[in-house]
Amino acid sequence: MAKCRRCGREGGYRVSYAKAWFCREHFIEYFEERVVEAIRKHRMIKPGDRVVVAVSGGKDSMSLLTVLVKQARELGIREVIGLHLNLGIGGFSELVESVVREYCERLGVKCHVIHLRDLLGLSLPELASKARRPPCSVCGLVKRYVFTVSTMAVNASVLVTGHHLDDVVKYALKNIYVGDYRFLTSLKPVSVEEGLPVKARPLISVGERDIETYAKLSGIPYVEAKCPFKHEGDAEKAVRIFISELEESNPGAKLTLLSSISKLIHEYIEPRESRGLTRCSICGMPSSGEVCGFCRLTKRVHGKYMGADVASKIEESLNAS
């Protein structure tokens, strides 16, 4: 019978990269310590920061919200704020919003919910159809824009997302496979740009399986159903299976890969790449060209640039809530 590394009692929960077993109490403790350690190591959050958590309703973001609320005093966080974007995907979006609202209330966390239809007059499926782009591509673009603008609107200094170890390693390997090295710089644990909130991934050193275990042991409600539009391509599936099998036969392999990817970004990609970011001439948000991707999207769908209007709507909505 496996024993808990910390107390010697029955250890029912294994952490592969720690090469250890834990009891329920010490698994939760170890998991939260890993997250806090990553935050401190990468200087994601400073004492006095107001932190916005992008909450999707899934296990990753709901677990991250829980850890930050529990560890707020330890980290010196001034306030934790939940932010959810309702994409208008029928009953799925309604279910997700209700779960997020109820859990934020249970935690005593302020919860801001923004509806995509209120901003652009369209749901995600309608927006993707009119833009003639894949829903996931449009969703990512819209979320990045709305979350950044919203974080600034509530005067928060940090925006955190629930991307975890498996996410980062999987997407890094997939993009190395297809030769898109520029994308790797967006996978850094923390991103700092002048005039914008810090963007961070506190779950970067914990795996998906451990997040699921943490959520269940902690009694965290989350939506297990997948987004109807979520699709795993052949390359992505192959990479996921490869990573899973590698970790199973070589515990700690994912962390080793993460370290190698970080070194690749720091030593070989960043020094050779100038992102050349400027400010969008329409809304003032970061852009690689004169007009940002979000404004170009609205121009294509509605025939006019709407970034500035959307930012104003977000600010009005958040100030009223």
N, C-alpha and C positions, 0 to 999 in steps of 0.2 A: 504493500500500500504506500503510495506517494505521500510524503509529509510536507506540510507548509514550511517553506524556508525560514520564516520568521518566528513561528511559535511552536512548531513541531506537531501541531494537530493534523488531522487528515486534510490533505491538500487536494481538493477536487478540481482545481483550475490551473492549467498549465500555460505558461508564457514561454513560447519557443525561443525567442531571442534572449530571454533572461536565463534560459536553461534551468527553469525552476518551476515548482508547484507552489500554490498558495491556497489558503482557506478563503472563504468568502470575504471576511473582514480585511484580510491583508492583500487580497487581490485588488479590492477597491482602493486601498491605501497606496499600493504600488502603482496602480494606473494613474492616480491623481498626481503622485510624485513625478512620474514620467512627463506628464503634461506641464507641470510647474517648472521642471528642470529645462524643458525645451524653451519655454517662455523666457526664462532667465538667460539661458545660453545664447539665444539669438536676440536678446534685448527687444522682445516684441512689445512688452508693456512696461511703462514706467509708473512709479508711485504717483497717484493723483490723476491718472488717465481715466477718461470715460470711454468705455469699450462697447461697441456695437457688435452683436453676434448675428450673423446672417443665418436665420433659422428656417430650414426647409421642412421640418417635421420628421425627417428621417433620424435614424439612430446616431449618426455622426454629429450633426449640429445640435441635437437635443442633449447628447452626452457632453459636448463641449460647453454648452450653456450651463449645465449642472456643475461641472468642474469649476468654471469661473465664478459662479455664485458662491460655491462652497469655499473657494480659495481666495476670494476677493480681498479679505483682510490680510492674508499672508502676502499677497502680491501688491497690496497698496492700491487696489483699484477703487476709484471714487464711485463709479456706478457702472452696472452691467445693464445693457439695454437690448431687448430682443427686437429683431426686424424681420418681417416676413412679407414676401411678395406673392399675392394671389394671382396666378396666371390665367385664371378663368377656364381651367380644364374640367368643366362640368363638376360632377359629384366628387371627383378626386380632389380638386382644389378646395372644395367646401369642407371635406373631411380633414384635410391637412390644416387648414386655417383653424378649425375648431380645436384640434389637438394642440396646436401651438398656443393659442389663446389660453386654454385651460391650464396648460402646464406653466406658462409664464405667471399666471395668476397664483398658482400653487406655490411657486418659488418667490413670489413677491417682486417680480421683475416687470418693469414697464415694457409693454409690448406694442410696437407700432406695426400695423398691417396696411400695406398699400395694394390697391387693386390695379392691375395693368389696364383694365378697361377704362378706369377713371382717368388714366394718363393719356391713352392713345385711342380710346373708343373701340378697342378691339381686344379679343382674347388672344392668347398665344397661338392657338391653331389658326385663327383668322389672320393674324399678323403674318405668320409664316407662309400661309397660302398666298396672300397678296404680295408678299416680298419674293415669292418663289424661291424660298430658301428652306433647308431642313429645319424643323422645329428646334432641335437641340442647338443649332448654330445661332438662331435668333434668340433663344432663351439665354444662352451664355452672354451674348452681347447686351441684352436688355438688363439682365441681373447685374452685370458689372457696372453699368451706368447708374441704375437706380440705387444700388447699395452704396456706391461712392457718394452720389449726390445726397442721399439720405443721411449718411454718416456726418457729412459736413453740415447739413441742415439742423441736426440736433446738437451741434457743437461738440461732437465726440472726436477724439484724437486717434482712435484705433478701430479698424474694421477686421474682425476675425471670421474665418470660414472653417468648415468642418473637414477640409481635405486632410487625409491621413497618409500614413506610410505607404500603403498599397497603392493609393491613388497616384502619388508622386512618382514612385518607382515604375508603375505600369505606364503612365503617360510619357515618362522620360524614355523608357526603352522603346515604346511604340514610335516616338518621334525620331529617335536615333535610327530605328529600322527604316523609316521612310525618308531619312535624310534631312528632316526639318530641325536643324540644330538651334535656330533662333528661338524656337518655342521654349527651349530648356530654361532660358533666363527667367521665364514667368513662373517657374516651379520653385523658386527660392523660398525658404521658410518665412522671410519677411521682405517686404518691398517698401522702400522709402522714397518718396518723390516730393520735392518742394511744393508747398501749398496744398498738399493732399493728405488725407488721413493715412497713417501707417496701415498696410495690409499684411496680415499675418496668418499663419497656419499652425496653431498650437498643438494639433494632433499629429504633427509630422513624424514623431518618433514612436507612435503606437499603431499597431496593425488593426485591420478591419475586424478580424475575429475577436480580438480583445475588446474592441469598442462595443461589439454586440454583447459580449459577456458582461461588461461593465454596466451597460444599459439595463440588462435583465436583472442582474444582482442588485442594482440600485433602485429598481422599480420605476424606471423612467419610461413613460408612455411614448411611443413613436409609431409612425405609419410604416408598416412593413410592405405594403403594396408599392410596386414600382410605378414610376410615371409611365402613362400609356405610350409616350413617345420615346422612351429610353430604348436605345438599340445598341447592341454590342457587335461591332464589326468583326470580321474574321481575324484580322491582325491583332485587334485588341483582345479578343478571346484567347488567341494563341499565347500572347504575352502573359495574360492573367494565369493561365494554366501553367506556363513555364515557371513563373514566379512562385506559385503555390507549391509546385513539386520541388523546386530548388530549396525553398524554406523548410519543407518537410524533411528532406534528406540532409540539409545543412542549416540547422537552426542558427538564426542571426544573419542569414544571407541577405535578407531585405535591407537590413541596416548597413551591411557592407556595401550593397549596391547604392544606397542613398549617399553614403560617404564618397563613393567613387564619382557619382553624378555631381555632387556638390563641388568636388575638386575639379572636375571637367569644366563646370560652369565658371568657377573662380579663376582658374589658371589659363584656360584655352579659349573660352567663348567670350566672356565679358571683355577682356582686353582687346579683342579683335572686332568687337561690335559696338557701333555707336547707334543707339536706338533713335536718335534724332527726333525725339518727341518735342512737339510744339503745343500750342493751345489752339483748340478749335475756334475758328473765326465766328462761329454762330453762338456757341454756348460757353466757351472758355474752358472746357474740359480737355484733358490730355489727348493728343492725336498725333499720328505719324504723318498726317497730311494737313492741308488747310482746313478740311472739314472732318470731324470725327465719324466713326462708324455708326454711332447711334443717329446722328443727324442725317447721315446719308440714307440710313434705313427709313427714317420718317419721310424723307424726300421721295423715296421710291414708292412708298405706300400711300402717303397722303398728298404728295405733290408739293410739299413745303418742308423746310427745316424746322423741327419742333423741339430741339434740345433745350433751348432757353425756356420755352413755354412749359415743358415737362418739369424742368428744375423748379420753376415757380410753383407749379401745382404740388410738387412733393413738399416744398417748404411750407406752403399754406396748410396742407393736410397734416403734416407733423406738428405744426404749431397749434393746430386746433385740437389735436388728440391729447 
